[in-house]
Amino acid sequence: MESQSSSPGTRMLRRVAGILDAVEGQPLTASAIAEKTQLSVSTAHRLAVDMADFGFLARREDGRFSLGTRFRVSPLEVAAKPILAQLRDLTGESAQIWVRRGTARMCLISEDSRHELRAAMPPGSKLELPAGSSGRILAGGDDVDEELAKYGWIESVSQRTPGLCSVSVPISVRGQLLGALCLAAPVARSGDKPGERYGHDVVKAARDIEEAAENFL
């Protein structure tokens, strides 16, 4: 039970900590979280959804909640780093992993192109959703699902930044979207159809990262 004398901020932190403790061992529904934390189902559901938006929880296809990408950053980095380098060397362009952070996306890891003219974004950089191909994947939507089903990737050409293009593919493990793999390049070098040129390579790299991440998560 929560102490009535606690400040609102302390009570909220206690609730968040309780939810994290509840799902640490196994994914739970909102009603199961409510039972473990002694919160109402509506409060538990609202907090769990908000926590998922900020990466503290992940919501599975069956509606259950588990620990989110903020607690899976290091394993994803370990799994992705060598594959990003391979993709960069294969294509000659910058390869990045983006993860969702609330209403923004953050560059988790990057292997920059060795060309003098390149699309570089240092780790820790944040951009608002849904700008860019990775932003669209992380924001989600029916149009994104349709595009992925049709092509296997999402492309962006001079949409966020004139003169730059990108191709992105979701990275999912056990039904959870962990992030988006992005290959970014200048339009002057890649042309205006980056999906046709790089899409299959990015898809293969994303599948390799998913397979590697299975061993860490």
C-alpha positions as CSV (number, residue, x, y, z in Angstrom):
1,M,0.0,0.0,0.0
2,E,1.1,3.6,-0.7
3,S,1.8,5.9,2.1
4,Q,-0.6,8.8,2.1
5,S,2.1,11.1,3.4
6,S,4.4,10.5,0.4
7,S,4.7,13.4,-2.1
8,P,3.0,13.0,-5.5
9,G,6.4,12.5,-7.2
10,T,7.5,9.8,-4.7
11,R,4.2,8.0,-5.2
12,M,4.6,8.0,-8.9
13,L,8.2,6.7,-8.7
14,R,7.0,4.0,-6.4
15,R,4.3,3.0,-8.8
16,V,6.7,2.9,-11.8
17,A,9.3,0.9,-9.7
18,G,6.5,-1.5,-8.7
19,I,5.5,-2.1,-12.3
20,L,9.1,-2.7,-13.4
21,D,9.5,-5.2,-10.5
22,A,6.3,-6.9,-11.5
23,V,7.3,-7.5,-15.2
24,E,11.0,-8.3,-14.6
25,G,10.4,-12.0,-14.3
26,Q,7.8,-12.5,-17.0
27,P,5.5,-10.5,-19.3
28,L,2.2,-9.6,-17.7
29,T,-1.2,-8.2,-18.7
30,A,-2.4,-4.9,-17.2
31,S,-4.7,-6.8,-14.9
32,A,-1.9,-9.0,-13.6
33,I,0.3,-5.9,-13.1
34,A,-2.6,-4.3,-11.1
35,E,-2.9,-7.4,-8.9
36,K,0.8,-7.5,-8.2
37,T,1.1,-3.7,-7.5
38,Q,-2.2,-3.2,-5.8
39,L,-3.1,-0.5,-8.3
40,S,-6.5,-0.3,-10.1
41,V,-6.5,-1.9,-13.5
42,S,-7.1,1.4,-15.2
43,T,-4.2,3.0,-13.4
44,A,-1.9,0.1,-14.1
45,H,-2.9,0.1,-17.8
46,R,-2.4,3.9,-18.2
47,L,1.0,3.8,-16.5
48,A,2.1,0.8,-18.5
49,V,1.2,2.4,-21.8
50,D,3.0,5.6,-20.9
51,M,6.1,3.6,-19.8
52,A,6.0,1.8,-23.1
53,D,6.0,5.1,-25.0
54,F,9.3,6.0,-23.2
55,G,10.9,2.6,-23.6
56,F,10.7,1.4,-20.0
57,L,8.2,-1.3,-21.0
58,A,7.5,-3.1,-24.3
59,R,4.0,-4.1,-25.3
60,R,3.8,-7.5,-27.0
61,E,1.4,-8.6,-29.7
62,D,-0.7,-10.5,-27.1
63,G,-1.1,-7.3,-25.1
64,R,1.2,-8.3,-22.3
65,F,3.9,-5.9,-21.0
66,S,7.6,-6.7,-20.5
67,L,10.8,-4.7,-19.8
68,G,11.4,-2.3,-22.7
69,T,14.3,-1.3,-24.9
70,R,15.9,1.0,-22.2
71,F,16.9,-2.2,-20.5
72,R,18.0,-3.9,-23.7
73,V,20.3,-1.3,-25.1
74,S,23.6,-2.9,-24.4
75,P,22.6,-6.4,-25.8
76,L,21.3,-4.7,-29.0
77,E,24.5,-2.7,-29.3
78,V,26.6,-5.8,-28.9
79,A,24.6,-7.7,-31.4
80,A,24.4,-4.9,-34.0
81,K,27.9,-3.4,-34.0
82,P,29.8,-5.9,-36.1
83,I,26.8,-6.2,-38.5
84,L,26.6,-2.4,-38.9
85,A,30.3,-2.3,-39.8
86,Q,29.7,-5.0,-42.4
87,L,26.8,-3.2,-43.9
88,R,28.8,0.1,-44.0
89,D,31.7,-1.6,-45.8
90,L,29.3,-3.4,-48.2
91,T,27.4,-0.3,-49.2
92,G,29.9,2.4,-48.5
93,E,27.2,4.4,-46.6
94,S,26.4,5.2,-43.0
95,A,24.6,2.5,-41.0
96,Q,22.7,3.3,-37.8
97,I,20.4,1.8,-35.2
98,W,17.6,4.1,-34.0
99,V,15.4,3.4,-30.9
100,R,12.2,5.2,-29.7
101,R,12.4,7.6,-26.8
102,G,9.0,9.0,-26.0
103,T,7.9,11.1,-29.0
104,A,11.4,11.1,-30.4
105,R,13.9,8.7,-31.8
106,M,17.5,8.3,-30.6
107,C,20.6,7.1,-32.5
108,L,21.8,4.2,-30.4
109,I,24.9,3.3,-32.5
110,S,26.4,4.3,-35.8
111,E,29.0,3.2,-38.3
112,D,29.8,6.3,-40.4
113,S,30.6,6.1,-44.1
114,R,34.2,6.7,-45.0
115,H,33.3,9.1,-47.8
116,E,34.0,12.7,-47.2
117,L,30.4,13.5,-48.2
118,R,28.3,11.4,-45.9
119,A,25.1,11.3,-43.8
120,A,26.5,11.1,-40.3
121,M,24.5,11.2,-37.0
122,P,26.4,10.6,-33.7
123,P,25.0,8.2,-31.1
124,G,22.7,10.0,-28.7
125,S,21.3,12.3,-31.3
126,K,17.5,12.7,-31.1
127,L,15.0,13.6,-33.8
128,E,11.2,14.0,-33.5
129,L,8.9,11.2,-34.8
130,P,7.9,10.4,-37.4
131,A,10.4,12.2,-39.6
132,G,12.6,10.0,-41.8
133,S,12.4,6.3,-42.7
134,S,13.4,5.1,-39.2
135,G,11.1,7.6,-37.6
136,R,8.1,6.3,-39.5
137,I,8.9,2.7,-38.5
138,L,9.3,3.6,-34.8
139,A,6.1,5.7,-34.9
140,G,4.2,2.9,-36.6
141,G,0.9,3.2,-38.6
142,D,-1.1,1.3,-41.1
143,D,0.7,3.0,-44.0
144,V,4.0,1.8,-42.6
145,D,2.8,-1.8,-42.2
146,E,1.5,-1.8,-45.8
147,E,4.8,-0.4,-47.2
148,L,6.8,-3.0,-45.2
149,A,4.6,-5.8,-46.4
150,K,5.0,-4.7,-50.0
151,Y,8.8,-3.9,-50.1
152,G,10.3,-5.1,-46.8
153,W,11.7,-1.6,-46.1
154,I,10.8,2.0,-45.7
155,E,12.7,4.7,-47.8
156,S,12.9,8.4,-47.4
157,V,14.3,10.8,-50.1
158,S,15.0,14.4,-49.2
159,Q,12.0,14.4,-46.8
160,R,13.7,15.2,-43.5
161,T,16.9,16.8,-44.9
162,P,17.2,17.9,-48.6
163,G,19.9,16.0,-50.4
164,L,19.9,13.0,-48.0
165,C,18.1,9.7,-48.3
166,S,17.7,6.6,-46.2
167,V,16.4,3.0,-46.1
168,S,15.2,1.5,-42.8
169,V,14.0,-1.9,-41.7
170,P,12.5,-2.8,-38.3
171,I,14.5,-4.9,-35.8
172,S,12.1,-7.2,-33.9
173,V,12.8,-10.1,-31.5
174,R,10.0,-12.3,-30.2
175,G,7.4,-10.0,-31.4
176,Q,8.9,-6.9,-29.8
177,L,10.1,-3.9,-31.9
178,L,13.6,-3.1,-30.5
179,G,14.6,-0.4,-33.0
180,A,15.1,0.4,-36.7
181,L,18.2,-0.3,-38.8
182,C,18.9,2.7,-41.1
183,L,21.2,3.1,-44.0
184,A,21.7,6.8,-44.8
185,A,23.4,8.4,-47.8
186,P,23.6,11.5,-50.0
187,V,21.1,11.4,-52.9
188,A,24.0,12.6,-55.1
189,R,25.7,9.2,-54.7
190,S,22.8,6.8,-54.1
191,G,20.2,8.2,-56.5
192,D,16.6,8.8,-55.8
193,K,15.6,5.2,-55.3
194,P,17.7,4.0,-52.3
195,G,15.3,1.2,-51.6
196,E,15.9,-0.5,-54.9
197,R,19.7,0.0,-54.5
198,Y,20.2,-0.9,-50.8
199,G,16.9,-2.4,-49.6
200,H,17.8,-6.1,-49.8
201,D,21.2,-5.5,-48.1
202,V,19.5,-3.6,-45.2
203,V,16.9,-6.3,-44.8
204,K,19.5,-9.0,-44.6
205,A,21.5,-7.0,-42.1
206,A,18.4,-6.5,-39.9
207,R,17.7,-10.3,-40.0
208,D,21.3,-11.0,-39.0
209,I,21.0,-8.5,-36.1
210,E,17.7,-10.2,-34.9
211,E,19.4,-13.6,-35.0
212,A,22.4,-12.3,-33.1
213,A,20.2,-10.5,-30.6
214,E,18.3,-13.7,-29.8
215,N,21.5,-14.9,-28.0
216,F,21.7,-11.8,-25.8
217,L,18.1,-11.1,-24.9
